[in-house]
Amino acid sequence: MDLSLIIACYNEETVLEHSLKEIIMTLDSTTFTYEIIFVDDYSTDNTPKLINFLCEKYKDKHFRFVLHNKNIGRGGTVTEGFRMAKGDIIGYIDIDLEVHARYIPSCVLAIKDGADVAIGFRVYKFDFRSIDRYIMSKGYNWLMRKMLGINLKDTETGVKFFSRERILPILDKIKDQGWFWDTEIMVQSYLRKYTIAEIPCLFVRRFDNVSTVKGISDSIIYFKNLLRYRKVLENINRNT
């Protein structure tokens, strides 16, 4: 199996079926062998039923799924999918496809060409309605680089792919099971001197789906996480 694609779900009934169709069309246009693993993080809408329906609809595909009986967070959800994966390359993409599935092959090919990690960095299509997300993203990445000393363009992008051999040893070191998981996984990859390919990806914000991002409160939480994690890195540096 070339690729295991993890789809982490939480209340995705409005976008899941259409986005999955886009993903399948993209992957079927390549020569990659692939599986898709759905991990539903205790959705309160019809997402679990829809996952069952889609797995039945696409019986000819390699689909698997897990349905949580409690919410554990996005990072924990992706981690569970990673541990189940059989592919040489493991990755995930946010199912709203604000970064489109068309960028998946570029990430996979980057790893096949020798990278350990391939991530998208978001190039924003200008829209006044998205100015808040743009400012939050750019501000966070600036803070992350300054506070943690990590020279990456976009650690929080929802498009990340890894060599299976490289990512599995890192998973136990990731403490945060929520959204800060993305920062931790990229910091760990960077500090291990993994080769990281950063693929420019157009980000087009969707307004037909309710975002789980909460501007001010999420910004405060992320800043506290950066402070906490900087202390963790300082302790590691002192002991090495």
N, C-alpha and C positions, 0 to 999 in steps of 0.2 A: 504494500500500500504506500503510494507516494505521499498522500496528504490526509491528515485528520483535521477536519474543520469543526470547531466547537461553536455552537450557537447557544449563548446564555440568554435565557428568556425570563422576563418579568412583566406580565400584563402586555403582551405583544399581539393581541388578537387582531388589531387593526392593520398591522404591517407584515405579519409573519408569512402568510401564504404568498403574497406578491413578491416579497423580498426573497423567499426561498426559490421561487421560480427564476428570478434574476441570477441567483447564485448557481443554480443548476445549469442554466443556459451558459453561463460563463465557464464553469468547470468542464462541461461537456464539449466545449469548443477547443479544449486542450487535450493533450494525450495523458494527463495525469490520472492515475487510479486514486480514488478518494472515498472517504467515508464522512458522514456528517453525524455529529453527536449533539442532540438537543439536551440541555440541562435546564429544567424549569425550576426557578427559585421561589416556589410556593406562590404562583400567580393567583390573583383573586378574580380574574376574569375567565374567559373561555380558552385561554392559551393551552392548558393541559389537554383538553378535548381536541383542540385543533392539531396539536402535535401528534396525537394518536391517529387522527384522520389523515394527516400528511404522510405519516409512516406507512399507512395502509395504501394511500394513493400511489406512492412511489415505491411499490414493492420490489421493483427491479433495481433499486438503489441500495447502497450500504448505509442504512440509517439505524441509529440506536437512540435511546432516550432514557433520561432519569427524571423523575418528578419528586421534588423535595416535599416533605411534610412540615417543614418550617423554613423560614427565610434565613439564609446564612450570609448573604452579601454577594456582590458581583464577583469579587476576587476569588472567594471560596468556590463559587459556582464554576468559574472558568478552570480553576485548579482541579476540580473533580473531573471535568471533561478531559483535561490534559492527562490525568492518571489513567483514564480508560482508553486513551488513544492507541492505535496500532500503527499509525503512519510514521514514515521516516521524518516527516515534517509535520509539526503540530502548530495550529494557529486558530485565531478567532477573529470575527468581525462583528461589530455592532449591527444587530439585525435591522435597525431602522435604515441602514445603508445611506446615511448622510455622507459617508465615504463609500462609493459604489463598489460592488463586487468586481468590477472590471480591473481593479488593482490587485486582486488576489494572485493572478498568474505572475505578475512582476515580482511579488514578494517570494513566491515559491521558487521562481527561477533564480533569484538572488542567492537563496540558500543552496540550491543545486549547483550554483557557480562558486560556492565556497564560503559564503557568509554563515555565521552561526545564528544570527538574528536578522530579521528583516521587518521593519516597521514603516508605516506610513507617517509622514508628517503633513499636517493639514494646511492646505493652501485655500484661503477663504474666498469664496465668491462674495463680493461686497453687496451687502443688503443692510439697510438701516435697522431692520428688525433683528439682525444677528449681531449688532455691534456689541451687545453685552457679552455674548459667547466669545467673540473675537478678543475683547479686552481681557476677559478672564483667562483664556487660553494663553495669550501672549504674556500676561502678567505672571501667571503661575510658572511658566517655563523659564522666564527671566529669574524669578525667585529661586527656582529649583537649581538652576545653574550656579547662581551666586552662593546659595546656602550649602549645597551639597558638592559643588565642584564637578558636576557631571555635564560634559559638553555634548548634549544631545538637543535636537531641535524641538522635539514634541514627545515627551514620555507618556502623555495621557491619551494618545490617539487610540481609537477603538479598532485598530488594524495591526495585529502583531502576529508574527510567525517565527518559529524557532526550530532549530535542529532538535529532534527528540533526544538525541544522545546528550546534548548540551543542557536542555532545559530541565530534565527530570531531577538532576542533583540539586538544583536551585530551589525547587518547590518547597522543601521542608524549611528553608531559611526565611520564607516570606511570612511575616507575622500578621499583617493587616489583611482581613478577608473582605474588605469593602473596596471603595474606589481607589484608595491609596496603594492597593496591590500593584497597580500599573507602574507607579513610581518605583516601588521596591524591586519589582522584577527587572526593570531596566537598570537601576543602580547596581544590582547584583551582577547583571550581565556585563555592564561597563567595567566594574571593578575587577572582574575576572578576565578582562582584556579580550572578551569575545569580539569577533568581527561583526559590526552592526551596520547593516545597509539601511539607509533612510530614503524611502521612496516618496517623492512628492505626490500628493493625492488631493484632488479638488474636494473641498468640503462644501456641501450644499445643505443648509439647515432645512429640516422639515417642520412644517407648522400644522400638519394634519395628525400629529401624534403628540401626546402629552409627554413633555420631557421630565425626567426625574432629577434634572439639575436644578438646584436651588441656589441662586446667585450668592447672596450675602452669607447665609448660614454655611453653605458649602465652602466658600472662600475662607471663612474663619477656621473651619475644621481642617482644611488642607494646610493652612499656615501652621496650625498647632502640630499637625503631623510632620511637617517639614522640620520644625524645631525639635520634636522628639527624635526624628530619625537622624538629624545632624548630630545629636548627642550619642546615638548608637554608633555612628561612623567614627566619631571622635574617640570613643572607648575602644573600638576595634583598632584604630591607628595607634593608640597608646600601648596596646598589648601586642603589637607586631614589631 
